[in-house]
Amino acid sequence: FLRDQIQFLRTDIEERKQLSYQKMLQSQLQNMYMHDGESFNSDHNIVEELGTAVIDKNYGAVKNILSNSMNVDPNLEINFLGGLYMTALEFSVHKGDWKMTLLLFLNGADPSYNCFDGAIKSENTCTTRFHHAFKSGEYISGFEGLRALIGNSEDSNVMVACLWLMEFADGNIRIASSTDVVKVLDFISILFQNLENINAGKQDMIEKGIGYIMTCCRGIMARVKNEHDYTVLNDELFEIVLFSLRIIVLHFINLSFDDNHD
């Protein structure tokens, strides 16, 4: 079952980026040719809904907004909490919500559109402080900017693992050694271990998934050891990582929302 789903679950990263770019252009064109306030209010409201859903960890609502509303750009700047201007992706990392981070990424959010410049404004006192990692007052693009937002908590290793796997899936990391393979397996394991409220059926699926992943990796390692072909290693691990991330989103994150909000 799991093996048969690889082709179905595999996401074309370039298509994801293109869809995100199309949404951004569509949003800009709507703003340019807007003739009344009704359209503006509608767009503004849906962006507010996205921001609220991210804050509330409403995974089902976020998935629904980004899947069904073609005019919603997942990379728009949003005013979170009255004075924190970030993309939804940046905010989810800032708050340590790795599941929301992964969900947004697989639904078009792209760290190349980071907009946070370090300024954190207080809604009540009108004062501004700056995030320690953004001393220059400029945004940091890409995964480097997301990593700068990871807080110091006991769960920060989960976000580190999530971002590393996302960056690999985005094509920015190449596997070049057996040490990298171990890192991939460790990081995938960290994410699966941090899934909460898993019932017996889902737990069985996790165990089967991990078993399948381990079998694939043992086969890859055996071939690489004999042939030293890290191109094959990189390509096959790419499929395994993408398979794992999509399995988490499709079968655990969204369904955990449905289970908890009936």
C-alpha positions in Angstrom: 0.0 0.0 0.0 2.7 2.5 1.0 4.9 1.6 -1.9 2.0 2.2 -4.3 1.4 5.6 -2.9 4.8 7.1 -3.7 3.9 8.1 -7.2 0.6 9.6 -6.0 2.1 11.5 -3.1 5.2 12.8 -4.8 5.0 16.5 -5.3 6.7 18.3 -8.1 8.5 21.1 -6.3 8.7 23.3 -9.4 5.0 23.0 -9.9 4.4 24.0 -6.3 6.5 27.1 -6.8 4.8 28.0 -10.0 1.4 27.7 -8.4 2.6 30.0 -5.6 3.9 32.5 -8.2 0.6 32.4 -10.1 -1.3 33.1 -6.9 0.9 36.1 -6.2 0.5 37.5 -9.7 -3.3 37.0 -9.6 -3.4 38.8 -6.2 -1.4 41.8 -7.6 -3.6 42.0 -10.7 -6.7 42.1 -8.6 -5.3 45.0 -6.6 -4.3 46.9 -9.8 -7.7 46.5 -11.5 -10.0 46.8 -8.4 -12.9 49.1 -9.0 -14.8 49.0 -5.7 -14.2 48.2 -2.0 -16.2 44.9 -2.1 -13.4 43.0 -3.8 -10.8 44.5 -1.5 -12.8 43.6 1.6 -13.2 40.0 0.3 -9.5 39.5 -0.3 -8.6 41.2 3.0 -11.0 39.0 4.9 -9.7 35.8 3.4 -6.1 36.8 4.3 -7.3 37.6 7.9 -8.9 34.2 8.0 -5.6 32.6 7.0 -3.8 34.5 9.7 -6.3 33.6 12.3 -6.3 29.9 11.3 -2.5 29.8 11.6 -2.6 31.4 15.0 -5.3 29.0 16.2 -3.4 26.0 14.7 -6.5 25.3 12.7 -4.8 23.0 10.2 -8.0 22.0 8.4 -9.0 25.6 7.8 -5.5 26.5 6.4 -5.5 23.6 4.1 -9.0 24.5 2.9 -8.2 28.2 2.3 -5.0 27.4 0.3 -6.6 24.6 -1.7 -9.9 26.2 -2.6 -9.1 29.9 -2.9 -6.9 30.3 -5.9 -6.6 34.1 -5.3 -4.9 33.5 -1.9 -1.2 34.0 -2.0 0.3 31.9 0.8 3.3 34.2 0.9 1.5 37.5 1.6 2.7 39.6 4.5 0.2 39.3 7.4 -0.1 41.5 10.5 -0.1 38.9 13.3 -1.1 39.8 16.8 -1.3 43.5 16.1 2.3 44.2 15.4 4.2 41.3 14.0 4.5 41.5 10.2 5.4 38.1 8.8 4.4 35.6 6.2 2.3 32.7 7.6 5.4 30.4 7.1 7.6 32.7 9.1 5.0 33.0 11.9 4.6 29.3 12.2 8.3 28.8 12.6 8.4 31.7 15.1 5.8 30.0 17.2 7.4 26.6 17.0 4.5 24.9 15.1 6.3 22.5 12.9 3.1 20.8 11.7 1.8 24.2 10.4 5.2 25.0 8.9 5.1 21.7 6.9 1.5 22.1 5.9 2.1 25.6 4.6 5.2 24.6 2.7 3.5 21.7 0.9 0.7 24.1 0.0 2.8 26.7 -1.8 4.5 28.7 1.0 8.0 29.6 -0.2 10.7 31.0 2.2 12.2 33.0 -0.7 9.3 35.4 0.0 10.2 36.0 3.7 9.3 39.5 4.8 10.0 39.8 8.5 12.6 42.5 9.2 13.0 41.9 12.9 10.6 44.6 14.1 8.1 43.4 16.8 5.7 46.2 17.7 3.6 46.2 20.8 -0.1 46.8 20.1 -0.8 48.4 23.5 2.3 50.5 24.2 3.3 51.5 20.6 6.9 50.5 21.3 9.1 48.4 19.0 11.7 45.9 19.8 13.9 43.9 17.4 14.4 40.2 17.2 18.0 39.4 18.2 18.8 37.6 14.8 17.7 40.6 12.7 19.8 43.4 14.0 20.3 45.0 10.6 16.6 45.6 10.3 16.4 43.7 7.0 14.6 40.5 6.2 16.6 37.2 5.7 15.5 35.3 2.6 15.2 31.5 2.3 15.6 28.8 4.9 18.3 30.8 6.7 15.7 33.4 7.6 13.4 30.6 8.9 16.1 29.1 11.0 16.8 32.5 12.5 13.3 32.4 13.9 13.6 29.1 15.7 13.2 29.7 19.5 15.2 28.2 22.3 12.8 25.5 23.6 13.0 21.8 24.4 11.1 21.2 21.1 13.3 23.3 18.9 15.0 20.2 17.6 11.8 19.2 15.9 11.6 22.4 14.0 15.3 22.1 13.0 14.5 18.6 11.6 11.4 19.8 9.8 13.2 22.7 8.1 16.2 20.6 7.1 13.9 18.0 5.4 11.9 20.8 3.8 15.1 22.4 2.4 16.2 19.0 1.1 12.8 18.6 -0.6 13.2 22.1 -2.1 16.4 21.0 -3.8 18.8 23.1 -1.8 20.7 20.2 -0.1 22.5 17.4 -1.7 23.2 14.1 0.0 26.9 13.3 -0.4 27.8 10.8 2.3 26.5 8.0 4.6 26.5 10.6 7.4 23.9 12.5 5.5 21.7 9.4 5.2 21.8 8.9 8.9 20.8 12.6 9.4 17.8 12.0 7.0 16.6 9.0 9.0 17.1 10.7 12.3 15.1 13.8 11.2 12.3 11.7 9.8 12.2 9.7 13.0 12.0 12.9 15.1 8.9 14.2 13.1 7.1 10.9 13.4 7.8 10.6 17.1 6.3 14.1 17.7 3.0 13.3 16.2 0.4 13.5 18.9 -3.0 11.8 19.7 -2.4 8.9 17.3 -5.0 6.2 17.4 -4.1 2.5 17.0 -4.9 2.4 13.2 -2.7 5.4 12.6 0.1 4.1 14.8 0.1 0.9 12.7 0.4 3.1 9.6 3.4 4.9 11.1 5.1 1.7 12.0 4.6 0.3 8.5 5.8 3.6 7.0 8.9 3.7 9.1 9.6 0.0 8.3 9.2 0.7 4.6 11.5 3.8 4.8 14.2 1.8 6.7 14.0 -1.0 4.1 14.5 1.5 1.3 17.4 3.1 3.0 19.2 -0.1 3.7 18.9 -1.0 0.0 20.2 2.4 -1.0 23.1 2.2 1.5 24.1 -1.2 0.2 24.2 0.0 -3.4 26.1 3.2 -2.5 28.6 1.3 -0.5 29.4 -0.9 -3.5 29.1 1.8 -6.2 29.8 5.1 -4.4 27.0 6.6 -6.6 25.7 9.5 -4.5 23.6 10.8 -7.3 21.4 7.7 -7.0 21.5 8.1 -3.2 20.3 11.7 -3.4 17.5 11.0 -5.9 16.1 8.0 -4.0 16.3 9.8 -0.6 14.5 12.7 -2.2 11.6 10.4 -2.9 11.7 8.9 0.6 11.7 12.4 2.3 8.9 13.7 0.1 6.9 10.6 0.7 7.4 10.9 4.5 6.4 14.6 4.6 3.3 14.1 2.4 2.3 11.1 4.5 2.5 13.2 7.7 0.4 16.0 6.1 -2.2 13.8 4.4 -2.8 11.2 7.1 -1.9 12.9 10.4 -1.9 16.7 10.5 -5.2 17.2 8.7 -7.0 14.2 10.2 -5.8 15.2 13.7 -7.6 18.5 13.2 -10.8 16.7 12.1 -10.6 14.3 15.0 -10.1 17.1 17.6 -12.7 19.6 16.2 -15.8 17.5 15.5 
